[in-house]
Amino acid sequence: MQAMTTPETNAQSTLQQWLIDEAARRAVLDSGTGPGVMTPAQAAGKTGLETMQAMLAGQAASPSIGRTLDFFLVEVSDGRAVFQGAPGPAHLNPMGGVHGGWYAAILDSALGCAVHSKMPVGRGYTTAELSVNLVKAIGKTPRVRAIGTVLHCGRQLATAQATLVGPDGTLYAHATTTCLVFEMPSQSKS
């Protein structure tokens, strides 16, 4: 007889997989180049997706903000980026809830990295607009994931959307962005 699954057991199973993913990701971060800023040499000749994959593999520096806010990139593919995080006591507002800035930061990271994954060699982007909607307090949820996907990526503009969800699928927030896309300045000085 097959065991019956419930939403609670599915959520627990998902959380366990997320924790396994997190442990593997943290091991790569600890053994890799660590937090910092990617050097021009590390990014030279690489597409946005290739630079994001280098960060994920620990071959290039990962942004320090992830350590500060306790979230990090766990998946990246063409037009998609997933961040996982665990807001803690340092991320609470005066009323004891998770500060809206934490929601915005993890969502902005997923949005921006999804757009970054679409950049060809020599192209960059910057956020022009960010809209975040908080729909539920995170509360005691042990982990959340921000899942960003690109809706459009053109020569001058890119748009993306992201959701912030718990292991049981609960939606905590959603966001959209518009990014300006541009030619990166040459790194060589003549």
FIDO-195706 format. One line per 8 residues: their letters; for each residue x, y, z of C-alpha. Coordinates in steps of 0.05 Angstrom, whole numbers, plus 5000, padded with zeros to 4 digits. Example, Ala and Ser with C-alpha at 12.3 -4.5 7.8 and 13.67 -1.06 7.14 Angstrom:
% residues 2
AS	5246,4910,5156; 5273,4979,5143 $
***
This chain:
% residues 190
MQAMTTPE	5000,5000,5000; 5027,5068,4980; 5037,5120,5036; 4991,5180,5031; 5024,5247,5021; 4997,5310,5052; 5013,5383,5039; 5053,5382,5104 $
TNAQSTLQ	5096,5322,5083; 5107,5353,5014; 5129,5419,5047; 5175,5381,5095; 5205,5342,5037; 5215,5406,4997; 5248,5440,5057; 5295,5381,5067 $
QWLIDEAA	5316,5386,4994; 5326,5461,5001; 5371,5449,5062; 5411,5397,5023; 5419,5448,4966; 5439,5501,5017; 5492,5457,5049; 5522,5441,4981 $
RRAVLDSG	5521,5514,4961; 5553,5537,5026; 5608,5485,5017; 5624,5514,4948; 5622,5585,4976; 5669,5566,5033; 5718,5531,4987; 5714,5582,4929 $
TGPGVMTP	5738,5653,4921; 5690,5678,4975; 5652,5744,4978; 5674,5805,4940; 5669,5836,4872; 5683,5799,4807; 5745,5827,4775; 5745,5851,4703 $
AQAAGKTG	5792,5794,4686; 5742,5743,4714; 5686,5773,4672; 5726,5785,4608; 5698,5749,4547; 5641,5717,4586; 5566,5723,4577; 5523,5743,4636 $
LETMQAML	5502,5670,4644; 5574,5647,4644; 5593,5697,4698; 5533,5676,4740; 5552,5603,4732; 5624,5620,4753; 5596,5652,4817; 5552,5591,4830 $
AGQAASPS	5612,5545,4821; 5656,5586,4868; 5703,5606,4812; 5687,5680,4818; 5671,5724,4878; 5599,5724,4904; 5569,5790,4927; 5581,5806,5001 $
IGRTLDFF	5509,5828,5011; 5489,5755,5010; 5528,5742,5074; 5502,5806,5106; 5430,5789,5092; 5436,5712,5094; 5414,5695,5024; 5451,5668,4963 $
LVEVSDGR	5444,5644,4892; 5424,5570,4888; 5406,5563,4815; 5417,5600,4750; 5398,5586,4678; 5381,5627,4616; 5332,5680,4639; 5322,5650,4709 $
AVFQGAPG	5355,5659,4777; 5337,5629,4845; 5360,5656,4912; 5348,5622,4979; 5349,5657,5046; 5333,5655,5119; 5317,5722,5151; 5340,5724,5223 $
PAHLNPMG	5339,5771,5283; 5386,5821,5248; 5333,5830,5193; 5274,5849,5237; 5238,5916,5238; 5221,5951,5305; 5155,5912,5308; 5190,5845,5304 $
GVHGGWYA	5172,5828,5232; 5221,5816,5175; 5239,5885,5148; 5210,5901,5079; 5280,5917,5056; 5300,5844,5065; 5242,5822,5020; 5263,5875,4969 $
AILDSALG	5336,5856,4970; 5327,5782,4957; 5274,5795,4904; 5318,5848,4870; 5376,5798,4870; 5334,5745,4836; 5307,5796,4785; 5375,5826,4770 $
CAVHSKMP	5411,5760,4764; 5357,5733,4718; 5368,5794,4673; 5444,5786,4681; 5438,5715,4654; 5412,5743,4588; 5470,5792,4576; 5515,5777,4517 $
VGRGYTTA	5590,5790,4523; 5603,5865,4532; 5532,5883,4554; 5510,5904,4623; 5447,5928,4658; 5424,5970,4716; 5357,5972,4752; 5314,6030,4730 $
ELSVNLVK	5251,6010,4768; 5234,5960,4823; 5164,5946,4848; 5154,5900,4908; 5089,5875,4937; 5091,5842,5006; 5030,5797,5012; 5045,5756,5076 $
AIGKTPRV	5091,5760,5135; 5147,5709,5132; 5141,5693,5206; 5173,5628,5228; 5184,5600,5158; 5254,5570,5161; 5273,5586,5088; 5245,5623,5028 $
RAIGTVLH	5263,5624,4955; 5261,5683,4908; 5251,5659,4837; 5265,5710,4783; 5248,5702,4709; 5259,5748,4650; 5197,5770,4612; 5233,5811,4559 $
CGRQLATA	5305,5827,4543; 5320,5875,4486; 5378,5920,4466; 5358,5976,4513; 5307,5949,4564; 5295,5885,4602; 5237,5867,4646; 5231,5810,4696 $
QATLVGPD	5185,5784,4751; 5199,5746,4815; 5161,5711,4870; 5183,5698,4942; 5156,5630,4965; 5163,5582,5023; 5174,5507,5017; 5099,5495,5021 $
GTLYAHAT	5088,5542,4962; 5061,5600,5004; 5071,5666,4968; 5103,5719,5013; 5118,5773,4961; 5124,5786,4887; 5162,5838,4848; 5176,5866,4779 $
TTCLVFEM	5234,5905,4750; 5253,5945,4690; 5327,5947,4674; 5366,5991,4627; 5412,5951,4582; 5476,5982,4555; 5545,5971,4525; 5597,5961,4579 $
PSQSKS	5654,6012,4578; 5720,5983,4554; 5765,5961,4610; 5828,5980,4572; 5858,6050,4577; 5889,6077,4513 $
***
